Amino acid sequence: MHVWRKASTGHRIIAELLGGLLMAATIFDVALAGELVDMQLVIAADVSTSMDAEEKALQQRGFVEAFRRPEIIEAIIAGRNGRIAVAYVEWGGDGERRLVIPWTTITSEMDSWLFSLKLEANLPATISRGTSISGMLSYADYLIRSSGYEATRSLINISGDGVNNKGRDVMPVRAGVLARGITINALPVVYGGLPGDEEEAISPENLLAYFRSEVIGGPDAFAEPVAAPEQYSPAIYRKLLREISNMSEIAAIGDKALHR
């Protein structure tokens, strides 16, 4: 039986142990020159003013829980190199972002839990001045180009509850990212409308169509919508598993898999 299967009934103990290790150990976030990984992934979490505190907490919690899931850890280890690199960024308006977790290599259950604990300790920011998808894509592109990794695949996983309304137009920035072989996937938050002074109102259907036509792109690109607050965790889990596994059939996994 795999070690991560054995740990599934003792996550509280593991969390306590890893919490101590997280405080005592120095984690090196800078990649070794030419380090081989199966994927380098930028997670870009929308924390603009249109996202309230509960939504931002649910979003972050979804990623925390996903990196503790046995299926996610198994998918990471099952890759040709048995490792991925992840960076986590919060973003809002043009030039407004915060690098919460720099590039981190995940090669094991321990690494994945350490990443989740670092993220869990973060208090999501509130970043104003509108929504600049173009600015975030440009920054993610920079992070990937300067990472130091040798990656089989490079992906940007961007969430958002509104259209681009600050900074450059999305399409030319997106085109440049795609030309460098980077895939853009999206987690559009499509419920409840878009109240707020800085956001342009748009229907859930139109917002999903916008992300599909003007944001995502590249090999096997997809959008995984969040249609209700309780869907953050299952949607994020499905999205990450699909990205890490690079298997389109993962999209069919539902809540049954989440609660096994």
RAMODA-V854487 format. One record per backbone hydrogen bond with DSSP energy under -1.0 kcal/mol. NH is the residue of the N-H (numbers start at 1). CO is the residue of the C=O. E is the energy in kcal/mol with one decimal. If there is no record, write none. Layout:
BEGIN
nh->NH co->CO e->E
nh->NH co->CO e->E
END
This chain:
BEGIN
nh->6 co->2 e->-1.8
nh->7 co->3 e->-1.5
nh->8 co->5 e->-1.1
nh->10 co->7 e->-1.8
nh->14 co->10 e->-2.2
nh->15 co->11 e->-2.9
nh->16 co->12 e->-2.0
nh->17 co->13 e->-2.5
nh->18 co->14 e->-3.2
nh->19 co->15 e->-2.2
nh->20 co->16 e->-1.8
nh->21 co->17 e->-2.1
nh->22 co->18 e->-2.8
nh->23 co->19 e->-1.5
nh->24 co->20 e->-1.9
nh->25 co->21 e->-2.9
nh->34 co->148 e->-1.9
nh->35 co->32 e->-2.4
nh->37 co->150 e->-2.3
nh->38 co->83 e->-3.1
nh->40 co->153 e->-2.1
nh->41 co->85 e->-3.0
nh->42 co->155 e->-2.3
nh->43 co->87 e->-3.2
nh->44 co->157 e->-3.1
nh->45 co->89 e->-3.2
nh->47 co->91 e->-2.6
nh->51 co->48 e->-2.1
nh->56 co->52 e->-2.4
nh->57 co->53 e->-2.2
nh->58 co->54 e->-2.7
nh->59 co->55 e->-2.5
nh->60 co->56 e->-2.4
nh->61 co->57 e->-2.7
nh->62 co->58 e->-2.1
nh->63 co->59 e->-1.4
nh->64 co->60 e->-2.4
nh->65 co->61 e->-2.8
nh->66 co->62 e->-1.9
nh->67 co->63 e->-1.9
nh->68 co->65 e->-1.4
nh->69 co->66 e->-1.5
nh->73 co->69 e->-2.2
nh->74 co->70 e->-2.8
nh->75 co->71 e->-2.0
nh->76 co->72 e->-2.1
nh->77 co->73 e->-2.3
nh->78 co->74 e->-1.9
nh->79 co->76 e->-1.2
nh->84 co->106 e->-2.0
nh->85 co->39 e->-2.8
nh->86 co->104 e->-2.4
nh->87 co->41 e->-2.2
nh->88 co->101 e->-2.3
nh->89 co->43 e->-3.2
nh->90 co->98 e->-2.8
nh->91 co->45 e->-2.1
nh->92 co->96 e->-2.2
nh->93 co->128 e->-1.6
nh->96 co->93 e->-2.2
nh->98 co->90 e->-2.9
nh->100 co->88 e->-1.4
nh->100 co->98 e->-1.1
nh->101 co->88 e->-1.9
nh->104 co->86 e->-1.9
nh->106 co->84 e->-3.1
nh->112 co->108 e->-2.2
nh->113 co->109 e->-2.5
nh->114 co->110 e->-2.5
nh->115 co->111 e->-2.4
nh->116 co->112 e->-2.1
nh->117 co->113 e->-2.4
nh->118 co->114 e->-2.2
nh->119 co->115 e->-2.1
nh->120 co->116 e->-2.6
nh->121 co->117 e->-1.6
nh->122 co->119 e->-1.6
nh->127 co->47 e->-2.3
nh->132 co->92 e->-2.8
nh->136 co->132 e->-2.0
nh->137 co->133 e->-2.7
nh->138 co->134 e->-2.3
nh->139 co->135 e->-2.0
nh->140 co->136 e->-2.8
nh->141 co->137 e->-2.4
nh->142 co->138 e->-1.9
nh->143 co->139 e->-2.5
nh->144 co->140 e->-2.3
nh->145 co->141 e->-2.5
nh->146 co->142 e->-2.0
nh->147 co->144 e->-1.1
nh->150 co->35 e->-3.2
nh->152 co->37 e->-1.7
nh->155 co->40 e->-2.6
nh->156 co->183 e->-2.4
nh->157 co->42 e->-3.3
nh->158 co->185 e->-2.4
nh->159 co->44 e->-2.7
nh->160 co->187 e->-1.4
nh->165 co->131 e->-3.0
nh->166 co->131 e->-1.2
nh->174 co->170 e->-3.3
nh->175 co->171 e->-2.5
nh->176 co->172 e->-1.8
nh->177 co->173 e->-2.1
nh->178 co->174 e->-2.7
nh->179 co->175 e->-2.1
nh->181 co->178 e->-2.0
nh->182 co->177 e->-1.5
nh->183 co->154 e->-2.6
nh->184 co->217 e->-3.0
nh->185 co->156 e->-3.0
nh->186 co->222 e->-1.8
nh->187 co->158 e->-2.6
nh->189 co->160 e->-2.9
nh->190 co->226 e->-2.0
nh->207 co->203 e->-2.5
nh->208 co->204 e->-2.3
nh->209 co->205 e->-2.1
nh->210 co->206 e->-2.3
nh->211 co->207 e->-2.3
nh->212 co->208 e->-2.1
nh->213 co->209 e->-2.1
nh->214 co->210 e->-3.0
nh->215 co->211 e->-1.1
nh->216 co->211 e->-2.6
nh->217 co->184 e->-2.0
nh->221 co->218 e->-1.8
nh->224 co->186 e->-2.7
nh->226 co->188 e->-2.7
nh->231 co->228 e->-2.1
nh->232 co->229 e->-1.4
nh->235 co->231 e->-2.5
nh->236 co->232 e->-2.7
nh->237 co->233 e->-2.5
nh->238 co->234 e->-2.5
nh->239 co->235 e->-2.4
nh->240 co->236 e->-2.7
nh->241 co->237 e->-2.4
nh->242 co->238 e->-2.3
nh->243 co->239 e->-2.4
nh->244 co->240 e->-3.0
nh->245 co->241 e->-2.4
nh->246 co->242 e->-1.6
nh->250 co->247 e->-1.6
nh->251 co->248 e->-1.6
nh->252 co->249 e->-1.6
nh->253 co->250 e->-2.1
nh->258 co->254 e->-1.2
nh->259 co->255 e->-1.8
nh->260 co->257 e->-1.0
END
